[in-house]
Amino acid sequence: MPTTPPPGRSDPSQRIHQSRRSHRSHRSHRSEASGAPRPSGSPLLLLALGHACVDVYQGSVAALVPFFLAERAYTYAAASGIVLAASLLSSVAQPLFGALTDKWPMPWLLPVSTLAGGVGVALSGVSGSYALTLTVVAVSGIGVAAYHPESARMARVASRGSHTAMGWFSLGGNLGFATAPLAVSAVVATGGLHASPLLIVPALVGAALCLAALRTVNAPTTTGRSASAATRPAGKDDWPAFLRMSGAIVCRSIVFVGLSAFISLYARQRTGGGEIAGTAALFVLYLGGAIGTVAGGRLATRYGRVRVVRWSYALTVPAVAGIVLVPGPLLYLFVALTSAGLYVPFSLHVTLGQDYLPRRVGTASGVTLGLTVSVGGIASPLIGAAADATSLQTALAPLIALPALGWLLLRTLHEPAMPEAAMSEAAMSEAATPAADPAEAAASEAAAPDPARAVARAPHRDTARTTGT
């Protein structure tokens, strides 16, 4: 006949089951990618798709270069100047937008900046004026600049610190890059540059996705501080580490933007193919990044972000050398390897920057996604001028050394703490603590000394403990 446990005591079998459930719950939480709670799937998907629509316009500028050369007889230097126009203002503006989002949440920037990015590219082929083309492309760059810091902040909220989830958000942007050559070729190759207004379509879709994401992301709307700052515990900004990592990202940016601007033309020369060969090379350069970004999040979960970033830079050196030196169809293999090496650390740069500057998440996002990424466009006119004076192969050769320089800058970096992991550990500890019996809790509270009186009675003991004497 079953017996009933005395009042105030639980059945031993129930305590065993509760202990097993608590152990399984704790173990499942520890198996999360970053130690943080599970990310929110639906808003993160919407943000990733919106990111894809915006980054179509970052990739479109480089994809338009061959058509500017063919239809308007631009020189290499003039064509690379258009890439510079999109990159330079974006480089300067993105940290400024990031600093603003550190003070005030501005989610409305997402749909507005998406439309601005699309309008600029859509108008780039309408007029034959070089000055007007530079102007509208610059407007597109500002739109892209305004989008990224706020979107990275919201994605961090939705991902809750998961490396893999942030990798999927970055994957959206990489897919936008990858589809840009195909979209530009489909529109401009058939209708010429005057058909460029059709390129506004991704911006319209992206703006709608951003509006839908804003309705679902559970982000605070406090004023005076950004939502991320309000929900993340205060930490100390590590500017030396952040600046070293930013220098490495600059090296990566010069390689990526330089190849983006000229790989299409270079592939035609090295493979003996036509326009399709060039478009295929640019597509591989962007598509390989999609694989690399997802792989980066998973590798970082296992080996740590800094180690994965460091090895990615090291392995990119021989990959870029293969692009410059190896002729024929093997070029595409080295383009894919270079793309993976450049993109594996892409989303990791963002979260590392946010954790190196926990008090300035928007600024960190603006620099890692904007200034250091877009500044590579400044080198494009130099590469173009060198190609005009010598050859395209000679102009691309210095790119081999830049990933090695980035690796040197990353050698002394440390793995920063993740605020979400600390918050998750605290939550798990609280959840794992069994609830005390009300009678026992009351007795314990009555027996416990008043903390204020305890501190007042033993000030010297507390001081000694904090000073280490």
Buried (B, 14 or more C-beta within 10 A) or exposed (E): EEEEEEEEEEEEEEEEEEEEEBEEEBEEBEEBBBBBBEBBEEBBBBBBBBBBBBBBBBBBBBBBBBBBBEBBEBEBBBBBBBBBBBBBBBBBBBBBBBBBBBEBBBBEBBBBBBBBBBBBBBBBBBBEEBEEBBBBBBBBBBBBBBBBBBBBBBBBBBBBBBBBBBBBBBBBBBBBBBBBBBBBBBBBBEEEBEBBBBBBBBBBBBBBBBBBBBEBBEBBEEEEBBBBBBBBEEBEBBEEBBEBBBBBBBBBBBBBBBBBBBBBBBBBBBBEBEBEBBBBBBBBBBBBBBBBBBBBBBBBBEEBBBBBBBBBBBBBBBBBBBBBBEEEEEBBBBBBBBBBBBBBBBBBBBBBBBBBBBBBBBBBBBBBBBBBBBBBBBBBBBBBBBBBEEEBBEBBBBBBBBBBBBBBBBEEBEEBEBBBBBBBBEEBEEEEEEEEBEEEEEEEEEEEEEEEEEEEEEEEEEEEEEEEE
